Amino acid sequence: MASFKPTKVQFLPKLGEKVTEDTLYWKNYKSPVQIKEFGAVTKIDFSPLAPHNYAVTASTRIHVYGLHSQEPIRSFTRFRDTAYGGSFRGDGKLLVAGSEEGLIRLFDISGRVALRQFTGHSKAVHVTSFLSDGFRVVSGSDDLTFRVWDVPSAVELSSITEHTDYIRALAPSKLNPDLFVTGSYDHTVKVFDMRSGSSVMTMQHGHPVECVLLYPSEALLVSTGGRYVKIWDLLKGGQELVSLKNHHKTVTCACLSSVGNKLLTGSLDRHVKVYNSSYKVVHNFDCDASILSMAVAPDDEVVAVGMTNGVLSVRHRKHKKDKETLTSRRRRGPSYRVFVKGKNFVPRQDDFLVSKPVKQYLRKYDKQLKSFEVSKALDTALQTWTRTSKPEVTVAVIIELNRRGTLKNALAGRNEERHFCVLFLRHIFDPRFSRPLLTVGDIVLDLYRQVLHQSPVVERQLQRLMEVLGREAELQQELLQVLGILDTLFASLTPRKEVAALAALPVDQGPQKQT
């Protein structure tokens, strides 16, 4: 049922943007694990208590996953039609969910059969939640009503109709068990108090409201709808503080992190945006499809995102232990011989060591020669490190090109940046390289005789080459003179009697005497 596939996600800061601590904090997540569900993922809710399992509502099922599990550890499938709004109670032991058929079911997290079933709505129930006392459930429906239910007796306590369109957002107060916030497609956000039985505050969002969220202090309220994310100050009677417009399509979900209460929003434009305390975007997660739901684990260890294509994307936070484990895995262990026979094993005299043949890889110029790319092969052999440290390689490539008859083609079509004067200046007088380099020099002069004077760089190098050749010619002449003097000295040091005896020998006895 569940399949996963890691995808690589990268965050690149904009040009000139400073990388802050908030940015680094949210970049420290692994590549997402993708789990395939049976339908669009409409709700994700983390258990408030450890080990922080999370419930995923998709199609006609609710799956409960562990933090590091890729298969559901619990499944609730007692729905005849689409399920909506699976939410945990404060102790993590009960789960409540609505459905397309208008029924609300209450499950024990350790069982499979519904403990309670609340009947009263005439249309689909998209949002359900426990009030902070844990004994009452509030639900919002497409029949324009929200209702409060008593858990022990499964009796409806109250039904209020103040919205004029579908109710798709709900946020109960954690400090006051009689207070909760609803959002509707009639563009309004209302704060209800059960003691008065009516709304005590109304805010105009301006677009169909998809999600409402209360800050932990419950002084601020977040509402999302259309392309806007709005922050309201409840202590000032619902005054609008900030209106954010960072998404390109409808913002469908929002949640808060436990560290610093950072706001995260997801949208149909496939982006999750993270805001800092001044409501500036500090990070961005990219997804493969439009986002319908999102939740962050209470310790920020996991970020789960549900999409319209039925994929659940789960990101886990990186830790130093993971990096150390990865480093230890990369370390190469001892060889098989050491592992079996010990580190201090000494082979006997009659032992045979079977060594694995080492694969020889061709050099870059050899590959280019095999591909008949003669000009590129010569360029590779003429690179600075090769011609200075291993000139024999450069000369060997030149000899091979000359043997193939393609040396002239390789030398043609070159500019002043690819000339050979530096090679000539260094190695022209080396007896190993003189002959092939002189051949290259003849070909270069034949090819570029008409254009050599147009390049001051080449002209300067040729002038230096002429000076070096002149000095070498003078040195060779001096060496010849010294050689003549040495021949004269050696001839004068030979004894005269021996010379006369050698001269008096008959011609036919010369070989015998020498023998």
Steps between C-alpha positions, in 0.01 A plus 500: 500500500759752609795578277772754553744679271757759611517817299774749511395841620735795499467849639693773327495845661425791274780724380599736779286319760660438840491145634370535857481252786131443423589408143770257611260346753239419234758387245611227740251240373567185300363432156128418528363147515187472288223263604217425257147516643167395346383855431562867563642558849256746663621502863816421700504515879782412742436345837581751778678235708809294421578311283305757290332268251299680235162430342460543125148539359471402134212358297286267718776417749703642784852361536714551810875507436795496738763770470736270312257247352420483131210260553193585713505359851120544531221541244137608539287399203143511638396777260254443218598826331787750513639571847598850616675672787656221707619662827659370822384578852746668736612168650542333159268209591189597303450606140198677348417540130215620280383360168326583176185325623461746790597259780766561765686199634710468815778237510722357766856518366570146620188349337327493165125529569345845556425567867243771426308619198347848501203553269338835428666674204316481171804557276871424493701572816844634397641615836491335842698557818503438874453790737775545756306324776511176298131415565341697219537493122425791266427449130438724198292394203388602153147535643621844631494387864756405759402274783642404839474138615541334839742208475379279791132511405532567121236776537494826309549791742444793265458592134578852376437643153676831444692434179335532161725261310701181550707474819848374409723626784500439874744576784410431866659696784744309721466748788122537510287183443198713401674697227569405136545671161333410171560606140256478214469547127287808578837683544461538877688377805300476823601447862233313699449475875286206611390679816329775300389264223600742221801662335692762698720620215479505117779574251462552126770307315385603153531151344366151576676393819689170473679487835507678839774470760550632853840591641585331834443827688165529315555871456555457125288320241604387153254455214577383147287531189560597140862609459500678836621409847368743760599549864240637742550646848223359723598724793407801288161367396617315188710776345695395189874519562660354187379386160746273319488427130798274427317216324378494140193284562255425778658445844340182629673429835714650774676377813745615768837360598579430863835684485439873481139459382602540136206510259487252210247528216423263212330586173371361174810652336697200643705711742536494879622831635654558842467843664707643783368710788486810277307304234780491245548184295818326621464166323300325231420129447405389149256212443395297198129587508252744651495497880180432695624433854811542711614439858820529706590262781494654851882481515552614138656162419263432209323716243216315321328637189194352328433562131217472250665210315470278809865525600610561859840673512688454830820687587712399798746729677871427469707428810870473576455128565378454143807676364730290721324181388537601136870573554555167673329317214738656251806375688655203332526198726788254518569267212364148500842355563554716811143440616533119481863439598575794725701819470833341597475204264828418319473294179700179473764449238290268286187719510369650178348848499227541239478868411215654311613661174482876511293646222691746286315812395590692189621855529301780348735544204491124433120508485515796262752321282270197489217730392726661231468840667858593416479872575341442843756229582783743422335770713473256791868404465598868489337592829728685739544224757563230236754692290695616806491188721477228235632635168558143381120456488460808278775388268358147488164638384680709235689190377176300484326774300798518264490121458132520407567785257258734681753727673449779247122485548541518878731802474272692261238753612675619818521845656765669711367336817572153362852544356807284569774753569502427876550130429782579257677731745500236774583179314640578154852407608407181682647214289184294566265764358705695244404306187115497548501864616700610195243321283223691678687827453530446125127429468404803715718735292350364178143546629529840669779674310265764359332591832778469760573875492134580587530367855738689731492211748615240247749743351653561842525126567659438161754773571591327825523168316739654245718633782509161670584328170778751439651435840472127446676527160787696660522241777513215244776680310702544818449134584630400154811712556556336838455159337770584241738610772437176694566289188834680451596442864412132487706458178804674651491281812530173299865353513699539172635141500152358515395726216801394287439132569142532401605678181760225410255213521407337168150545386419127504642456854300784647200290603718225645703749705189664622360160589 
